[in-house]
């Protein structure tokens, strides 16, 4: 795993943990204090991790084709 994958994963876990804690009326991790900000953060991190870890852009699709031609991915 590269550094970016680890950072995105940690950010995603923190965002969703805060969302879950807030929904159950528990004290969230003090990264964000407002519910609205927590929802925006969770949504942004979710889109960011999904976008970065999938081949959805034109450049990403080209990269996937190269990987497949060289038998580096399924």
CHARMM internal coordinates of N, CA and C (Angstrom, degrees):
IC EDIT
DIST 1 N 1 CA 1.4495
DIST 1 CA 1 C 1.5214
ANGL 1 N 1 CA 1 C 109.56
DIST 1 C 2 N 1.3129
ANGL 1 CA 1 C 2 N 114.12
DIHE 1 N 1 CA 1 C 2 N 142.71
DIST 2 N 2 CA 1.4601
ANGL 1 C 2 N 2 CA 117.52
DIHE 1 CA 1 C 2 N 2 CA 178.14
DIST 2 CA 2 C 1.5307
ANGL 2 N 2 CA 2 C 110.27
DIHE 1 C 2 N 2 CA 2 C -93.73
DIST 2 C 3 N 1.3049
ANGL 2 CA 2 C 3 N 115.95
DIHE 2 N 2 CA 2 C 3 N 171.25
DIST 3 N 3 CA 1.4608
ANGL 2 C 3 N 3 CA 122.57
DIHE 2 CA 2 C 3 N 3 CA -175.47
DIST 3 CA 3 C 1.5320
ANGL 3 N 3 CA 3 C 111.60
DIHE 2 C 3 N 3 CA 3 C -61.76
DIST 3 C 4 N 1.3344
ANGL 3 CA 3 C 4 N 116.91
DIHE 3 N 3 CA 3 C 4 N -40.20
DIST 4 N 4 CA 1.4625
ANGL 3 C 4 N 4 CA 120.96
DIHE 3 CA 3 C 4 N 4 CA -179.50
DIST 4 CA 4 C 1.5201
ANGL 4 N 4 CA 4 C 112.26
DIHE 3 C 4 N 4 CA 4 C -63.22
DIST 4 C 5 N 1.3321
ANGL 4 CA 4 C 5 N 117.26
DIHE 4 N 4 CA 4 C 5 N -39.97
DIST 5 N 5 CA 1.4606
ANGL 4 C 5 N 5 CA 121.02
DIHE 4 CA 4 C 5 N 5 CA 178.70
DIST 5 CA 5 C 1.5197
ANGL 5 N 5 CA 5 C 110.71
DIHE 4 C 5 N 5 CA 5 C -63.47
DIST 5 C 6 N 1.3093
ANGL 5 CA 5 C 6 N 116.78
DIHE 5 N 5 CA 5 C 6 N -41.72
DIST 6 N 6 CA 1.4691
ANGL 5 C 6 N 6 CA 120.70
DIHE 5 CA 5 C 6 N 6 CA 179.87
DIST 6 CA 6 C 1.5259
ANGL 6 N 6 CA 6 C 110.34
DIHE 5 C 6 N 6 CA 6 C -65.52
DIST 6 C 7 N 1.3296
ANGL 6 CA 6 C 7 N 117.81
DIHE 6 N 6 CA 6 C 7 N -44.02
DIST 7 N 7 CA 1.4621
ANGL 6 C 7 N 7 CA 121.44
DIHE 6 CA 6 C 7 N 7 CA 179.56
DIST 7 CA 7 C 1.5196
ANGL 7 N 7 CA 7 C 110.93
DIHE 6 C 7 N 7 CA 7 C -62.77
DIST 7 C 8 N 1.3412
ANGL 7 CA 7 C 8 N 117.56
DIHE 7 N 7 CA 7 C 8 N -45.21
DIST 8 N 8 CA 1.4622
ANGL 7 C 8 N 8 CA 120.58
DIHE 7 CA 7 C 8 N 8 CA 179.16
DIST 8 CA 8 C 1.5180
ANGL 8 N 8 CA 8 C 111.39
DIHE 7 C 8 N 8 CA 8 C -63.09
DIST 8 C 9 N 1.3242
ANGL 8 CA 8 C 9 N 117.14
DIHE 8 N 8 CA 8 C 9 N -39.73
DIST 9 N 9 CA 1.4599
ANGL 8 C 9 N 9 CA 120.78
DIHE 8 CA 8 C 9 N 9 CA -179.82
DIST 9 CA 9 C 1.5214
ANGL 9 N 9 CA 9 C 111.04
DIHE 8 C 9 N 9 CA 9 C -66.09
DIST 9 C 10 N 1.3159
ANGL 9 CA 9 C 10 N 117.65
DIHE 9 N 9 CA 9 C 10 N -44.66
DIST 10 N 10 CA 1.4664
ANGL 9 C 10 N 10 CA 121.12
DIHE 9 CA 9 C 10 N 10 CA 179.02
DIST 10 CA 10 C 1.5267
ANGL 10 N 10 CA 10 C 110.14
DIHE 9 C 10 N 10 CA 10 C -63.48
DIST 10 C 11 N 1.3351
ANGL 10 CA 10 C 11 N 117.70
DIHE 10 N 10 CA 10 C 11 N -43.63
DIST 11 N 11 CA 1.4638
ANGL 10 C 11 N 11 CA 120.94
DIHE 10 CA 10 C 11 N 11 CA 178.78
DIST 11 CA 11 C 1.5201
ANGL 11 N 11 CA 11 C 111.09
DIHE 10 C 11 N 11 CA 11 C -61.73
DIST 11 C 12 N 1.3218
ANGL 11 CA 11 C 12 N 117.38
DIHE 11 N 11 CA 11 C 12 N -40.35
DIST 12 N 12 CA 1.4606
ANGL 11 C 12 N 12 CA 121.62
DIHE 11 CA 11 C 12 N 12 CA 178.63
DIST 12 CA 12 C 1.5220
ANGL 12 N 12 CA 12 C 111.39
DIHE 11 C 12 N 12 CA 12 C -65.07
DIST 12 C 13 N 1.3124
ANGL 12 CA 12 C 13 N 117.17
DIHE 12 N 12 CA 12 C 13 N -44.01
DIST 13 N 13 CA 1.4665
ANGL 12 C 13 N 13 CA 120.91
DIHE 12 CA 12 C 13 N 13 CA 179.66
DIST 13 CA 13 C 1.5327
ANGL 13 N 13 CA 13 C 110.54
DIHE 12 C 13 N 13 CA 13 C -63.62
DIST 13 C 14 N 1.3257
ANGL 13 CA 13 C 14 N 118.10
DIHE 13 N 13 CA 13 C 14 N -43.58
DIST 14 N 14 CA 1.4692
ANGL 13 C 14 N 14 CA 121.40
DIHE 13 CA 13 C 14 N 14 CA 179.29
DIST 14 CA 14 C 1.5232
ANGL 14 N 14 CA 14 C 110.59
DIHE 13 C 14 N 14 CA 14 C -63.42
DIST 14 C 15 N 1.3243
ANGL 14 CA 14 C 15 N 116.45
DIHE 14 N 14 CA 14 C 15 N -44.70
DIST 15 N 15 CA 1.4668
ANGL 14 C 15 N 15 CA 119.75
DIHE 14 CA 14 C 15 N 15 CA -178.52
DIST 15 CA 15 C 1.5161
ANGL 15 N 15 CA 15 C 111.38
DIHE 14 C 15 N 15 CA 15 C -62.34
DIST 15 C 16 N 1.3271
ANGL 15 CA 15 C 16 N 117.34
DIHE 15 N 15 CA 15 C 16 N -45.96
DIST 16 N 16 CA 1.4673
ANGL 15 C 16 N 16 CA 119.85
DIHE 15 CA 15 C 16 N 16 CA -178.52
DIST 16 CA 16 C 1.5250
ANGL 16 N 16 CA 16 C 111.84
DIHE 15 C 16 N 16 CA 16 C -74.40
DIST 16 C 17 N 1.3133
ANGL 16 CA 16 C 17 N 118.53
DIHE 16 N 16 CA 16 C 17 N -30.59
DIST 17 N 17 CA 1.4652
ANGL 16 C 17 N 17 CA 120.46
DIHE 16 CA 16 C 17 N 17 CA 175.42
DIST 17 CA 17 C 1.5281
ANGL 17 N 17 CA 17 C 109.69
DIHE 16 C 17 N 17 CA 17 C -65.50
DIST 17 C 18 N 1.3325
ANGL 17 CA 17 C 18 N 116.72
DIHE 17 N 17 CA 17 C 18 N -42.65
DIST 18 N 18 CA 1.4640
ANGL 17 C 18 N 18 CA 120.26
DIHE 17 CA 17 C 18 N 18 CA 176.79
DIST 18 CA 18 C 1.5218
ANGL 18 N 18 CA 18 C 110.88
DIHE 17 C 18 N 18 CA 18 C -61.45
DIST 18 C 19 N 1.3206
ANGL 18 CA 18 C 19 N 116.02
DIHE 18 N 18 CA 18 C 19 N -42.10
DIST 19 N 19 CA 1.4632
ANGL 18 C 19 N 19 CA 119.88
DIHE 18 CA 18 C 19 N 19 CA 179.83
DIST 19 CA 19 C 1.5297
ANGL 19 N 19 CA 19 C 110.44
DIHE 18 C 19 N 19 CA 19 C -62.74
DIST 19 C 20 N 1.3135
ANGL 19 CA 19 C 20 N 117.49
DIHE 19 N 19 CA 19 C 20 N -44.68
DIST 20 N 20 CA 1.4638
ANGL 19 C 20 N 20 CA 121.40
DIHE 19 CA 19 C 20 N 20 CA -179.71
DIST 20 CA 20 C 1.5259
ANGL 20 N 20 CA 20 C 111.00
DIHE 19 C 20 N 20 CA 20 C -65.86
DIST 20 C 21 N 1.3166
ANGL 20 CA 20 C 21 N 117.29
DIHE 20 N 20 CA 20 C 21 N -44.29
DIST 21 N 21 CA 1.4665
ANGL 20 C 21 N 21 CA 120.45
DIHE 20 CA 20 C 21 N 21 CA 179.09
DIST 21 CA 21 C 1.5244
ANGL 21 N 21 CA 21 C 111.24
DIHE 20 C 21 N 21 CA 21 C -61.45
DIST 21 C 22 N 1.3197
ANGL 21 CA 21 C 22 N 116.32
DIHE 21 N 21 CA 21 C 22 N -42.55
DIST 22 N 22 CA 1.4583
ANGL 21 C 22 N 22 CA 120.60
DIHE 21 CA 21 C 22 N 22 CA 179.29
DIST 22 CA 22 C 1.5278
ANGL 22 N 22 CA 22 C 110.95
DIHE 21 C 22 N 22 CA 22 C -64.47
DIST 22 C 23 N 1.3179
ANGL 22 CA 22 C 23 N 117.15
DIHE 22 N 22 CA 22 C 23 N -41.86
DIST 23 N 23 CA 1.4682
ANGL 22 C 23 N 23 CA 120.83
DIHE 22 CA 22 C 23 N 23 CA -179.47
DIST 23 CA 23 C 1.5234
ANGL 23 N 23 CA 23 C 112.00
DIHE 22 C 23 N 23 CA 23 C -64.58
DIST 23 C 24 N 1.3064
ANGL 23 CA 23 C 24 N 118.15
DIHE 23 N 23 CA 23 C 24 N -30.67
DIST 24 N 24 CA 1.4640
ANGL 23 C 24 N 24 CA 121.38
DIHE 23 CA 23 C 24 N 24 CA 179.66
DIST 24 CA 24 C 1.5271
ANGL 24 N 24 CA 24 C 112.63
DIHE 23 C 24 N 24 CA 24 C -92.69
DIST 24 C 25 N 1.3232
ANGL 24 CA 24 C 25 N 116.76
DIHE 24 N 24 CA 24 C 25 N 7.24
DIST 25 N 25 CA 1.4570
ANGL 24 C 25 N 25 CA 121.00
DIHE 24 CA 24 C 25 N 25 CA 176.82
DIST 25 CA 25 C 1.5103
ANGL 25 N 25 CA 25 C 114.48
DIHE 24 C 25 N 25 CA 25 C 74.95
DIST 25 C 26 N 1.3138
ANGL 25 CA 25 C 26 N 117.40
DIHE 25 N 25 CA 25 C 26 N 19.41
DIST 26 N 26 CA 1.4633
ANGL 25 C 26 N 26 CA 121.95
DIHE 25 CA 25 C 26 N 26 CA 179.05
DIST 26 CA 26 C 1.5232
ANGL 26 N 26 CA 26 C 110.10
DIHE 25 C 26 N 26 CA 26 C -95.93
DIST 26 C 27 N 1.3025
ANGL 26 CA 26 C 27 N 116.15
DIHE 26 N 26 CA 26 C 27 N 166.44
DIST 27 N 27 CA 1.4656
ANGL 26 C 27 N 27 CA 121.94
DIHE 26 CA 26 C 27 N 27 CA 179.10
DIST 27 CA 27 C 1.5321
ANGL 27 N 27 CA 27 C 109.13
DIHE 26 C 27 N 27 CA 27 C -72.51
DIST 27 C 28 N 1.3438
ANGL 27 CA 27 C 28 N 117.75
DIHE 27 N 27 CA 27 C 28 N 117.25
DIST 28 N 28 CA 1.4670
ANGL 27 C 28 N 28 CA 119.14
DIHE 27 CA 27 C 28 N 28 CA 179.42
DIST 28 CA 28 C 1.5254
ANGL 28 N 28 CA 28 C 112.14
DIHE 27 C 28 N 28 CA 28 C -74.31
DIST 28 C 29 N 1.2993
ANGL 28 CA 28 C 29 N 115.53
DIHE 28 N 28 CA 28 C 29 N 165.57
DIST 29 N 29 CA 1.4620
ANGL 28 C 29 N 29 CA 121.90
DIHE 28 CA 28 C 29 N 29 CA 174.61
DIST 29 CA 29 C 1.5338
ANGL 29 N 29 CA 29 C 106.99
DIHE 28 C 29 N 29 CA 29 C -62.40
DIST 29 C 30 N 1.3181
ANGL 29 CA 29 C 30 N 119.53
DIHE 29 N 29 CA 29 C 30 N 133.65
DIST 30 N 30 CA 1.4657
ANGL 29 C 30 N 30 CA 120.29
DIHE 29 CA 29 C 30 N 30 CA -172.69
DIST 30 CA 30 C 1.5289
ANGL 30 N 30 CA 30 C 114.93
DIHE 29 C 30 N 30 CA 30 C -73.99
DIST 30 C 31 N 1.3250
ANGL 30 CA 30 C 31 N 117.08
DIHE 30 N 30 CA 30 C 31 N 46.03
DIST 31 N 31 CA 1.4575
ANGL 30 C 31 N 31 CA 120.77
DIHE 30 CA 30 C 31 N 31 CA 174.36
DIST 31 CA 31 C 1.5243
ANGL 31 N 31 CA 31 C 108.56
DIHE 30 C 31 N 31 CA 31 C -86.83
DIST 31 C 32 N 1.3205
ANGL 31 CA 31 C 32 N 115.89
DIHE 31 N 31 CA 31 C 32 N -41.15
DIST 32 N 32 CA 1.4613
ANGL 31 C 32 N 32 CA 122.51
DIHE 31 CA 31 C 32 N 32 CA 175.77
DIST 32 CA 32 C 1.5188
ANGL 32 N 32 CA 32 C 107.97
DIHE 31 C 32 N 32 CA 32 C -132.71
DIST 32 C 33 N 1.3176
ANGL 32 CA 32 C 33 N 116.68
DIHE 32 N 32 CA 32 C 33 N 151.81
DIST 33 N 33 CA 1.4555
ANGL 32 C 33 N 33 CA 118.86
DIHE 32 CA 32 C 33 N 33 CA -176.11
DIST 33 CA 33 C 1.5200
ANGL 33 N 33 CA 33 C 113.32
DIHE 32 C 33 N 33 CA 33 C -111.22
DIST 33 C 34 N 1.2956
ANGL 33 CA 33 C 34 N 119.29
DIHE 33 N 33 CA 33 C 34 N -25.68
DIST 34 N 34 CA 1.4552
ANGL 33 C 34 N 34 CA 122.12
DIHE 33 CA 33 C 34 N 34 CA -177.74
DIST 34 CA 34 C 1.5290
ANGL 34 N 34 CA 34 C 110.58
DIHE 33 C 34 N 34 CA 34 C -96.21
DIST 34 C 35 N 1.3298
ANGL 34 CA 34 C 35 N 115.79
DIHE 34 N 34 CA 34 C 35 N 143.86
DIST 35 N 35 CA 1.4624
ANGL 34 C 35 N 35 CA 120.49
DIHE 34 CA 34 C 35 N 35 CA 178.67
DIST 35 CA 35 C 1.5238
ANGL 35 N 35 CA 35 C 111.85
DIHE 34 C 35 N 35 CA 35 C -61.87
DIST 35 C 36 N 1.3329
ANGL 35 CA 35 C 36 N 116.05
DIHE 35 N 35 CA 35 C 36 N -41.81
DIST 36 N 36 CA 1.4587
ANGL 35 C 36 N 36 CA 120.15
DIHE 35 CA 35 C 36 N 36 CA -179.26
DIST 36 CA 36 C 1.5255
ANGL 36 N 36 CA 36 C 111.04
DIHE 35 C 36 N 36 CA 36 C -63.34
DIST 36 C 37 N 1.3201
ANGL 36 CA 36 C 37 N 116.13
DIHE 36 N 36 CA 36 C 37 N -42.72
DIST 37 N 37 CA 1.4659
ANGL 36 C 37 N 37 CA 120.15
DIHE 36 CA 36 C 37 N 37 CA 178.84
DIST 37 CA 37 C 1.5247
ANGL 37 N 37 CA 37 C 109.73
DIHE 36 C 37 N 37 CA 37 C -64.45
DIST 37 C 38 N 1.3295
ANGL 37 CA 37 C 38 N 117.21
DIHE 37 N 37 CA 37 C 38 N -38.39
DIST 38 N 38 CA 1.4581
ANGL 37 C 38 N 38 CA 121.00
DIHE 37 CA 37 C 38 N 38 CA 178.25
DIST 38 CA 38 C 1.5241
ANGL 38 N 38 CA 38 C 111.03
DIHE 37 C 38 N 38 CA 38 C -63.27
DIST 38 C 39 N 1.3424
ANGL 38 CA 38 C 39 N 116.84
DIHE 38 N 38 CA 38 C 39 N -40.71
DIST 39 N 39 CA 1.4644
ANGL 38 C 39 N 39 CA 120.06
DIHE 38 CA 38 C 39 N 39 CA 178.86
DIST 39 CA 39 C 1.5283
ANGL 39 N 39 CA 39 C 110.79
DIHE 38 C 39 N 39 CA 39 C -65.76
DIST 39 C 40 N 1.3177
ANGL 39 CA 39 C 40 N 116.33
DIHE 39 N 39 CA 39 C 40 N -42.55
DIST 40 N 40 CA 1.4670
ANGL 39 C 40 N 40 CA 120.34
DIHE 39 CA 39 C 40 N 40 CA 178.65
DIST 40 CA 40 C 1.5306
ANGL 40 N 40 CA 40 C 110.02
DIHE 39 C 40 N 40 CA 40 C -63.65
DIST 40 C 41 N 1.3296
ANGL 40 CA 40 C 41 N 116.29
DIHE 40 N 40 CA 40 C 41 N -43.81
DIST 41 N 41 CA 1.4624
ANGL 40 C 41 N 41 CA 120.98
DIHE 40 CA 40 C 41 N 41 CA 178.79
DIST 41 CA 41 C 1.5282
ANGL 41 N 41 CA 41 C 110.68
DIHE 40 C 41 N 41 CA 41 C -61.07
DIST 41 C 42 N 1.3254
ANGL 41 CA 41 C 42 N 117.46
DIHE 41 N 41 CA 41 C 42 N -46.41
DIST 42 N 42 CA 1.4623
ANGL 41 C 42 N 42 CA 121.15
DIHE 41 CA 41 C 42 N 42 CA -179.69
DIST 42 CA 42 C 1.5303
ANGL 42 N 42 CA 42 C 110.80
DIHE 41 C 42 N 42 CA 42 C -61.82
DIST 42 C 43 N 1.3190
ANGL 42 CA 42 C 43 N 116.29
DIHE 42 N 42 CA 42 C 43 N -43.72
DIST 43 N 43 CA 1.4598
ANGL 42 C 43 N 43 CA 119.85
DIHE 42 CA 42 C 43 N 43 CA 178.71
DIST 43 CA 43 C 1.5125
ANGL 43 N 43 CA 43 C 112.30
DIHE 42 C 43 N 43 CA 43 C -64.28
DIST 43 C 44 N 1.3301
ANGL 43 CA 43 C 44 N 116.75
DIHE 43 N 43 CA 43 C 44 N -44.91
DIST 44 N 44 CA 1.4622
ANGL 43 C 44 N 44 CA 120.84
DIHE 43 CA 43 C 44 N 44 CA -179.03
DIST 44 CA 44 C 1.5285
ANGL 44 N 44 CA 44 C 111.50
DIHE 43 C 44 N 44 CA 44 C -64.10
DIST 44 C 45 N 1.3247
ANGL 44 CA 44 C 45 N 116.60
DIHE 44 N 44 CA 44 C 45 N -43.88
DIST 45 N 45 CA 1.4683
ANGL 44 C 45 N 45 CA 119.91
DIHE 44 CA 44 C 45 N 45 CA -179.80
DIST 45 CA 45 C 1.5269
ANGL 45 N 45 CA 45 C 110.49
DIHE 44 C 45 N 45 CA 45 C -66.51
DIST 45 C 46 N 1.3341
ANGL 45 CA 45 C 46 N 116.70
DIHE 45 N 45 CA 45 C 46 N -38.34
DIST 46 N 46 CA 1.4637
ANGL 45 C 46 N 46 CA 120.08
DIHE 45 CA 45 C 46 N 46 CA 178.55
DIST 46 CA 46 C 1.5203
ANGL 46 N 46 CA 46 C 110.75
DIHE 45 C 46 N 46 CA 46 C -61.78
DIST 46 C 47 N 1.3240
ANGL 46 CA 46 C 47 N 117.33
DIHE 46 N 46 CA 46 C 47 N -47.83
DIST 47 N 47 CA 1.4673
ANGL 46 C 47 N 47 CA 120.69
DIHE 46 CA 46 C 47 N 47 CA 179.10
DIST 47 CA 47 C 1.5173
ANGL 47 N 47 CA 47 C 110.17
DIHE 46 C 47 N 47 CA 47 C -63.82
DIST 47 C 48 N 1.3290
ANGL 47 CA 47 C 48 N 116.77
DIHE 47 N 47 CA 47 C 48 N -41.73
DIST 48 N 48 CA 1.4676
ANGL 47 C 48 N 48 CA 121.20
DIHE 47 CA 47 C 48 N 48 CA -179.53
DIST 48 CA 48 C 1.5216
ANGL 48 N 48 CA 48 C 110.96
DIHE 47 C 48 N 48 CA 48 C -60.89
DIST 48 C 49 N 1.3328
ANGL 48 CA 48 C 49 N 117.68
DIHE 48 N 48 CA 48 C 49 N -47.94
DIST 49 N 49 CA 1.4618
ANGL 48 C 49 N 49 CA 119.86
DIHE 48 CA 48 C 49 N 49 CA -178.31
DIST 49 CA 49 C 1.5197
ANGL 49 N 49 CA 49 C 111.17
DIHE 48 C 49 N 49 CA 49 C -68.36
DIST 49 C 50 N 1.3163
ANGL 49 CA 49 C 50 N 117.54
DIHE 49 N 49 CA 49 C 50 N -38.31
DIST 50 N 50 CA 1.4589
ANGL 49 C 50 N 50 CA 120.10
DIHE 49 CA 49 C 50 N 50 CA 179.26
DIST 50 CA 50 C 1.5203
ANGL 50 N 50 CA 50 C 110.07
DIHE 49 C 50 N 50 CA 50 C -65.19
DIST 50 C 51 N 1.3317
ANGL 50 CA 50 C 51 N 116.68
DIHE 50 N 50 CA 50 C 51 N -45.37
DIST 51 N 51 CA 1.4605
ANGL 50 C 51 N 51 CA 122.13
DIHE 50 CA 50 C 51 N 51 CA -177.71
DIST 51 CA 51 C 1.5234
ANGL 51 N 51 CA 51 C 111.35
DIHE 50 C 51 N 51 CA 51 C -64.82
DIST 51 C 52 N 1.3235
ANGL 51 CA 51 C 52 N 117.19
DIHE 51 N 51 CA 51 C 52 N -43.21
DIST 52 N 52 CA 1.4595
ANGL 51 C 52 N 52 CA 120.76
DIHE 51 CA 51 C 52 N 52 CA -176.20
DIST 52 CA 52 C 1.5290
ANGL 52 N 52 CA 52 C 112.31
DIHE 51 C 52 N 52 CA 52 C -73.90
DIST 52 C 53 N 1.3262
ANGL 52 CA 52 C 53 N 118.11
DIHE 52 N 52 CA 52 C 53 N -26.27
DIST 53 N 53 CA 1.4550
ANGL 52 C 53 N 53 CA 120.39
DIHE 52 CA 52 C 53 N 53 CA -175.01
DIST 53 CA 53 C 1.5206
ANGL 53 N 53 CA 53 C 113.81
DIHE 52 C 53 N 53 CA 53 C -100.02
DIST 53 C 54 N 1.3193
ANGL 53 CA 53 C 54 N 117.46
DIHE 53 N 53 CA 53 C 54 N 7.21
DIST 54 N 54 CA 1.4538
ANGL 53 C 54 N 54 CA 121.09
DIHE 53 CA 53 C 54 N 54 CA -179.93
DIST 54 CA 54 C 1.5172
ANGL 54 N 54 CA 54 C 110.04
DIHE 53 C 54 N 54 CA 54 C -130.27
DIST 54 C 55 N 1.3200
ANGL 54 CA 54 C 55 N 115.20
DIHE 54 N 54 CA 54 C 55 N 157.82
DIST 55 N 55 CA 1.4598
ANGL 54 C 55 N 55 CA 121.08
DIHE 54 CA 54 C 55 N 55 CA -179.26
DIST 55 CA 55 C 1.5240
ANGL 55 N 55 CA 55 C 109.09
DIHE 54 C 55 N 55 CA 55 C -94.57
DIST 55 C 56 N 1.3422
ANGL 55 CA 55 C 56 N 117.54
DIHE 55 N 55 CA 55 C 56 N 74.38
DIST 56 N 56 CA 1.4532
ANGL 55 C 56 N 56 CA 120.07
DIHE 55 CA 55 C 56 N 56 CA -177.05
DIST 56 CA 56 C 1.5246
ANGL 56 N 56 CA 56 C 113.12
DIHE 55 C 56 N 56 CA 56 C -105.16
DIST 56 C 57 N 1.3075
ANGL 56 CA 56 C 57 N 118.17
DIHE 56 N 56 CA 56 C 57 N -18.20
DIST 57 N 57 CA 1.4619
ANGL 56 C 57 N 57 CA 120.32
DIHE 56 CA 56 C 57 N 57 CA 178.36
DIST 57 CA 57 C 1.5258
ANGL 57 N 57 CA 57 C 109.28
DIHE 56 C 57 N 57 CA 57 C -89.50
DIST 57 C 58 N 1.3300
ANGL 57 CA 57 C 58 N 115.58
DIHE 57 N 57 CA 57 C 58 N 166.64
DIST 58 N 58 CA 1.4558
ANGL 57 C 58 N 58 CA 120.97
DIHE 57 CA 57 C 58 N 58 CA 178.98
DIST 58 CA 58 C 1.5306
ANGL 58 N 58 CA 58 C 110.22
DIHE 57 C 58 N 58 CA 58 C -60.20
DIST 58 C 59 N 1.3359
ANGL 58 CA 58 C 59 N 116.12
DIHE 58 N 58 CA 58 C 59 N -43.99
DIST 59 N 59 CA 1.4626
ANGL 58 C 59 N 59 CA 120.88
DIHE 58 CA 58 C 59 N 59 CA 179.38
DIST 59 CA 59 C 1.5333
ANGL 59 N 59 CA 59 C 110.30
DIHE 58 C 59 N 59 CA 59 C -64.16
DIST 59 C 60 N 1.3239
ANGL 59 CA 59 C 60 N 117.07
DIHE 59 N 59 CA 59 C 60 N -41.16
DIST 60 N 60 CA 1.4623
ANGL 59 C 60 N 60 CA 121.22
DIHE 59 CA 59 C 60 N 60 CA 178.71
DIST 60 CA 60 C 1.5181
ANGL 60 N 60 CA 60 C 112.27
DIHE 59 C 60 N 60 CA 60 C -62.81
DIST 60 C 61 N 1.3332
ANGL 60 CA 60 C 61 N 116.31
DIHE 60 N 60 CA 60 C 61 N -40.05
DIST 61 N 61 CA 1.4710
ANGL 60 C 61 N 61 CA 120.11
DIHE 60 CA 60 C 61 N 61 CA 178.68
DIST 61 CA 61 C 1.5265
ANGL 61 N 61 CA 61 C 110.72
DIHE 60 C 61 N 61 CA 61 C -64.99
DIST 61 C 62 N 1.3305
ANGL 61 CA 61 C 62 N 116.35
DIHE 61 N 61 CA 61 C 62 N -37.82
DIST 62 N 62 CA 1.4645
ANGL 61 C 62 N 62 CA 119.98
DIHE 61 CA 61 C 62 N 62 CA 176.29
DIST 62 CA 62 C 1.5323
ANGL 62 N 62 CA 62 C 110.66
DIHE 61 C 62 N 62 CA 62 C -64.34
DIST 62 C 63 N 1.3200
ANGL 62 CA 62 C 63 N 116.40
DIHE 62 N 62 CA 62 C 63 N -42.09
DIST 63 N 63 CA 1.4624
ANGL 62 C 63 N 63 CA 120.28
DIHE 62 CA 62 C 63 N 63 CA 178.95
DIST 63 CA 63 C 1.5246
ANGL 63 N 63 CA 63 C 110.62
DIHE 62 C 63 N 63 CA 63 C -62.31
DIST 63 C 64 N 1.3180
ANGL 63 CA 63 C 64 N 117.18
DIHE 63 N 63 CA 63 C 64 N -40.98
DIST 64 N 64 CA 1.4602
ANGL 63 C 64 N 64 CA 120.88
DIHE 63 CA 63 C 64 N 64 CA 179.77
DIST 64 CA 64 C 1.5208
ANGL 64 N 64 CA 64 C 110.78
DIHE 63 C 64 N 64 CA 64 C -64.17
DIST 64 C 65 N 1.3407
ANGL 64 CA 64 C 65 N 116.75
DIHE 64 N 64 CA 64 C 65 N -40.52
DIST 65 N 65 CA 1.4660
ANGL 64 C 65 N 65 CA 120.21
DIHE 64 CA 64 C 65 N 65 CA 177.89
DIST 65 CA 65 C 1.5263
ANGL 65 N 65 CA 65 C 111.11
DIHE 64 C 65 N 65 CA 65 C -61.02
DIST 65 C 66 N 1.3193
ANGL 65 CA 65 C 66 N 117.14
DIHE 65 N 65 CA 65 C 66 N -42.75
DIST 66 N 66 CA 1.4689
ANGL 65 C 66 N 66 CA 121.00
DIHE 65 CA 65 C 66 N 66 CA 178.69
DIST 66 CA 66 C 1.5274
ANGL 66 N 66 CA 66 C 110.04
DIHE 65 C 66 N 66 CA 66 C -63.25
DIST 66 C 67 N 1.3288
ANGL 66 CA 66 C 67 N 116.83
DIHE 66 N 66 CA 66 C 67 N -43.76
DIST 67 N 67 CA 1.4611
ANGL 66 C 67 N 67 CA 120.28
DIHE 66 CA 66 C 67 N 67 CA 178.84
DIST 67 CA 67 C 1.5285
ANGL 67 N 67 CA 67 C 111.21
DIHE 66 C 67 N 67 CA 67 C -61.61
DIST 67 C 68 N 1.3254
ANGL 67 CA 67 C 68 N 116.38
DIHE 67 N 67 CA 67 C 68 N -41.85
DIST 68 N 68 CA 1.4613
ANGL 67 C 68 N 68 CA 119.74
DIHE 67 CA 67 C 68 N 68 CA -179.31
DIST 68 CA 68 C 1.5261
ANGL 68 N 68 CA 68 C 111.48
DIHE 67 C 68 N 68 CA 68 C -68.76
DIST 68 C 69 N 1.3393
ANGL 68 CA 68 C 69 N 117.52
DIHE 68 N 68 CA 68 C 69 N -38.54
DIST 69 N 69 CA 1.4682
ANGL 68 C 69 N 69 CA 120.81
DIHE 68 CA 68 C 69 N 69 CA 178.47
DIST 69 CA 69 C 1.5147
ANGL 69 N 69 CA 69 C 111.40
DIHE 68 C 69 N 69 CA 69 C -63.16
DIST 69 C 70 N 1.3139
ANGL 69 CA 69 C 70 N 116.95
DIHE 69 N 69 CA 69 C 70 N -30.75
DIST 70 N 70 CA 1.4625
ANGL 69 C 70 N 70 CA 121.94
DIHE 69 CA 69 C 70 N 70 CA -179.59
DIST 70 CA 70 C 1.5303
ANGL 70 N 70 CA 70 C 112.29
DIHE 69 C 70 N 70 CA 70 C -97.02
DIST 70 C 71 N 1.3251
ANGL 70 CA 70 C 71 N 116.15
DIHE 70 N 70 CA 70 C 71 N 12.46
DIST 71 N 71 CA 1.4634
ANGL 70 C 71 N 71 CA 122.93
DIHE 70 CA 70 C 71 N 71 CA 178.26
DIST 71 CA 71 C 1.5439
ANGL 71 N 71 CA 71 C 112.89
DIHE 70 C 71 N 71 CA 71 C 55.29
DIST 71 C 72 N 1.3400
ANGL 71 CA 71 C 72 N 116.20
DIHE 71 N 71 CA 71 C 72 N 39.15
DIST 72 N 72 CA 1.4558
ANGL 71 C 72 N 72 CA 120.88
DIHE 71 CA 71 C 72 N 72 CA -179.90
DIST 72 CA 72 C 1.5243
ANGL 72 N 72 CA 72 C 111.94
DIHE 71 C 72 N 72 CA 72 C -100.42
DIST 72 C 73 N 1.3250
ANGL 72 CA 72 C 73 N 117.81
DIHE 72 N 72 CA 72 C 73 N -7.03
DIST 73 N 73 CA 1.4610
ANGL 72 C 73 N 73 CA 122.64
DIHE 72 CA 72 C 73 N 73 CA 177.53
DIST 73 CA 73 C 1.5213
ANGL 73 N 73 CA 73 C 108.31
DIHE 72 C 73 N 73 CA 73 C -152.25
DIST 73 C 74 N 1.3049
ANGL 73 CA 73 C 74 N 115.04
DIHE 73 N 73 CA 73 C 74 N 166.44
DIST 74 N 74 CA 1.4802
ANGL 73 C 74 N 74 CA 120.10
DIHE 73 CA 73 C 74 N 74 CA -179.66
DIST 74 CA 74 C 1.4967
ANGL 74 N 74 CA 74 C 111.58
DIHE 73 C 74 N 74 CA 74 C -80.36
END
COOR INIT
IC SEED 1 N 1 CA 1 C
IC BUILD
